[in-house]
Amino acid sequence: MNIPDLPFFWAVIPAAGIGSRMRADRPKQYLPLGGRTILEHTLDCFHGHPRLKGLAVSLAQDDPYWSRLPCAADERILRAAGGRERADSVFNALQLLAARGADAADWVLVHDAARPNLARVDLDRLLAELADDPLGGLLAVPARDTLKRADADGRVRETVDRSTIWQAYTPQMFRLGALRQALDDALRAGVAITDESSAMEWAGYAPRLIEGRADNLKITRPEDLLWLQQVWTRKR
């Protein structure tokens, strides 16, 4: 893609979670992968991009791991306060970016801290496809498997039509002002927000889906990390 045609953007990485399903001795974003932490690889997905204006990482107040990383001394990375939930962490990061000069109309890309396998081609496709979109959207992948809806007893209630079902990935790309307002309103209303798109949806918008690669995996369980380690080993 022609880089000059891509919009400038800010990046936000919410990294205050503990990742309990990994059953590890530390938050999953700090687990080792290829000689570095998962979080460092995730940051590298954005560092060096010629359209990146700045990057904010939301971290838990008592995080003892961040300061040990070489990137903690990188002045290009802003540290925002992590919150109780992902939405709180993202909102705090948006507030920080605005205080540092980001405009309400600027694009912001929010990306999972434990999603280190984002391909540059996907990042650039998202930027290119949404550059002139009035709202924004997210990377996603159409559902491939047959989907079942379960009842309270764990039995199949029905088979869901997968033709209209997508898996939501990140980055998710929205204007700073609109996303900040949607998150603020949803948090005040006590609405459960699982990603940035759900905040925008609750505010009455319809974000656009941009198909990305299925290997943009979010590391959630031990087998996810093992799979990614094996994939990266074969590439080297």
Disulfide bonds with the S-S distance in Angstrom:
none
